[in-house]
Amino acid sequence: MEHKILFTGTMGAGKTTAIAAVSEIPPVRTEVRNNDASVAKATTTVGLDYGELTLDNGEKLRLYGTPGQMRFDFMWRILARGALGLVVLVDNSRPDPLADLEVYLDGFAELIEKTACVVAVGRMETHPEPGLEAYSQRMQDKGVLCPVLPANVTDPQQVVQLLDLLLIQLEA
C-alpha cells in the first residue's frame, strides 16, 4: 500500500531538507537559483520535491514537498490531490511565523478538513518566541485541530516522528 504525504511551508522552512533526511531514494528536486534577497538561501523549489520511505509494515510513503513561495501556489492544489496527510513546516526565525502558518492553513484548508495534519516549528532553539501555545491558539482560532511540536528537520528521527504522528491520527 502506498500513501501520499505532503510537506508545505515557507521558503527555507525545511521541506527539501526533511524529505532528503528520510528518503530511501535520491530525492527529486526542482530547485533553481533563489532571486529573493529577503531569504538567505542559494536555491528554491519551483515545482516539487519527491522522496520515498518504506514503513516497517511494508507500506510506502511517497513524500512530496511544495514550493514555498506564494507565486507557486497553483502547485499546492495540484500536489494536494490524493494526499493522505499534511506536514506544515514553520520557521520560527521569520519575521511573523504565525502569519506564515495562516497562509498554509488557508491554502490547504480543504485538505486539512479531509485528512490529518501536523505542524512542526523549526529553529525554536534559537528563536523561542512565539511559543507552541501561540501556534495552538492561532490554529484553534481558525478551527484547525492538529498537533504542533518543535522539530529539527535535519534529524531523520524527528522527521520520522512527524510522519508517525500523522499516521497515528489517520488510524484513529
C-alpha positions as CSV (number, residue, x, y, z in Angstrom):
1,M,0.0,0.0,0.0
2,E,1.2,3.5,-0.8
3,H,0.4,6.8,0.8
4,K,1.0,10.4,-0.4
5,I,2.2,12.8,2.3
6,L,2.6,16.5,1.6
7,F,5.2,18.8,3.2
8,T,4.5,22.5,2.9
9,G,5.7,25.8,4.5
10,T,7.6,28.9,3.6
11,M,10.8,29.0,1.5
12,G,13.6,28.0,3.9
13,A,11.3,26.2,6.4
14,G,13.0,22.8,5.6
15,K,10.7,20.9,3.2
16,T,13.5,19.8,0.9
17,T,15.7,19.0,3.9
18,A,13.0,17.0,5.7
19,I,12.4,14.8,2.6
20,A,16.1,14.3,1.9
21,A,16.6,13.3,5.6
22,V,14.4,10.2,5.3
23,S,14.1,9.4,1.6
24,E,15.4,5.9,0.6
25,I,15.9,7.2,-2.9
26,P,17.9,10.2,-4.0
27,P,15.2,12.9,-3.7
28,V,13.8,14.5,-6.9
29,R,14.3,18.3,-6.6
30,T,13.1,21.1,-8.8
31,E,15.3,23.9,-7.5
32,V,16.5,27.0,-9.2
33,R,18.8,29.8,-8.0
34,N,17.0,32.0,-5.4
35,N,16.4,35.6,-6.5
36,D,14.6,36.6,-3.3
37,A,17.1,38.6,-1.4
38,S,14.9,38.6,1.7
39,V,15.8,34.9,2.3
40,A,19.4,33.9,2.7
41,K,19.1,30.7,0.7
42,A,21.0,29.8,-2.5
43,T,18.2,27.8,-4.2
44,T,14.4,27.5,-4.0
45,T,11.9,24.8,-5.1
46,V,9.8,25.8,-8.0
47,G,7.9,22.6,-8.8
48,L,8.1,19.9,-6.1
49,D,10.4,17.7,-4.1
50,Y,9.9,14.0,-4.0
51,G,11.2,11.1,-1.9
52,E,10.1,7.7,-0.7
53,L,10.1,6.0,2.7
54,T,9.1,2.4,3.4
55,L,7.5,1.8,6.8
56,D,8.2,-1.3,9.0
57,N,4.9,-2.8,7.8
58,G,6.0,-2.6,4.2
59,E,3.7,0.4,3.3
60,K,5.4,3.0,1.2
61,L,5.2,6.8,1.9
62,R,5.5,9.0,-1.2
63,L,6.8,12.3,0.2
64,Y,6.0,15.5,-1.8
65,G,7.3,18.9,-0.9
66,T,5.5,22.0,-2.2
67,P,7.2,25.2,-3.4
68,G,7.2,27.7,-0.5
69,Q,6.6,30.9,-2.5
70,M,3.1,32.2,-2.9
71,R,3.6,32.7,-6.6
72,F,3.7,28.9,-7.0
73,D,0.5,28.3,-5.0
74,F,-1.1,26.7,-8.1
75,M,1.3,23.8,-7.5
76,W,-0.2,23.4,-3.9
77,R,-3.6,22.5,-5.4
78,I,-2.0,20.0,-7.8
79,L,0.1,18.4,-5.2
80,A,-2.7,18.2,-2.6
81,R,-4.8,15.9,-4.8
82,G,-4.8,12.5,-3.3
83,A,-2.7,13.4,-0.3
84,L,-3.3,11.3,2.8
85,G,-1.8,13.9,5.2
86,L,-0.1,17.3,5.5
87,V,3.0,18.3,7.4
88,V,3.2,22.1,7.8
89,L,6.8,23.4,8.5
90,V,7.1,26.8,10.1
91,D,10.4,28.7,10.5
92,N,10.2,30.4,13.9
93,S,13.1,32.7,12.9
94,R,11.0,34.5,10.2
95,P,9.5,38.0,11.0
96,D,5.9,36.7,11.5
97,P,5.8,32.9,11.7
98,L,2.2,32.9,13.0
99,A,1.1,34.8,9.8
100,D,3.1,32.3,7.8
101,L,1.2,29.4,9.5
102,E,-2.1,31.1,8.5
103,V,-1.1,31.2,4.8
104,Y,-0.7,27.4,4.8
105,L,-3.7,26.7,6.9
106,D,-5.8,28.8,4.5
107,G,-4.0,27.4,1.4
108,F,-4.6,23.8,2.4
109,A,-7.9,24.3,4.3
110,E,-9.7,21.8,2.1
111,L,-7.1,19.1,2.6
112,I,-6.8,19.7,6.3
113,E,-10.6,19.4,6.7
114,K,-10.5,15.9,5.0
115,T,-7.3,14.4,6.5
116,A,-4.6,14.6,9.2
117,C,-2.2,17.5,9.7
118,V,0.9,18.1,11.8
119,V,2.6,21.5,12.4
120,A,6.3,21.4,13.0
121,V,8.0,24.5,14.2
122,G,11.7,24.8,13.4
123,R,14.5,26.9,14.8
124,M,12.9,27.2,18.2
125,E,16.2,26.7,19.9
126,T,17.5,30.0,18.6
127,H,14.1,31.8,18.3
128,P,11.9,30.5,21.2
129,E,9.1,33.1,20.5
130,P,6.3,32.6,19.6
131,G,5.9,29.5,21.7
132,L,4.0,26.4,20.8
133,E,0.9,27.6,22.7
134,A,0.7,30.7,20.4
135,Y,0.5,28.3,17.4
136,S,-2.1,26.1,19.1
137,Q,-4.2,29.2,19.8
138,R,-3.9,30.5,16.2
139,M,-5.0,27.1,14.9
140,Q,-7.8,26.9,17.4
141,D,-9.0,30.4,16.3
142,K,-9.2,29.1,12.7
143,G,-11.0,25.9,13.7
144,V,-8.0,23.7,13.0
145,L,-7.2,20.8,15.4
146,C,-3.8,19.2,14.8
147,P,-0.7,18.6,16.8
148,V,2.1,21.3,16.9
149,L,5.6,20.4,18.1
150,P,9.1,21.7,17.7
151,A,11.2,19.8,15.1
152,N,14.7,19.9,13.6
153,V,14.1,18.5,10.1
154,T,17.9,17.8,9.6
155,D,17.4,14.9,12.1
156,P,15.9,11.9,10.3
157,Q,14.4,10.6,13.6
158,Q,12.5,13.8,14.2
159,V,11.1,13.7,10.6
160,V,10.0,10.1,11.1
161,Q,8.3,11.1,14.4
162,L,6.3,13.8,12.4
163,L,5.2,11.1,9.9
164,D,4.4,8.6,12.7
165,L,2.2,11.3,14.4
166,L,0.4,11.9,11.1
167,L,-0.2,8.2,10.6
168,I,-1.5,7.8,14.1
169,Q,-4.1,10.4,13.5
170,L,-5.2,8.7,10.4
171,E,-5.6,5.4,12.2
172,A,-7.7,7.0,15.0
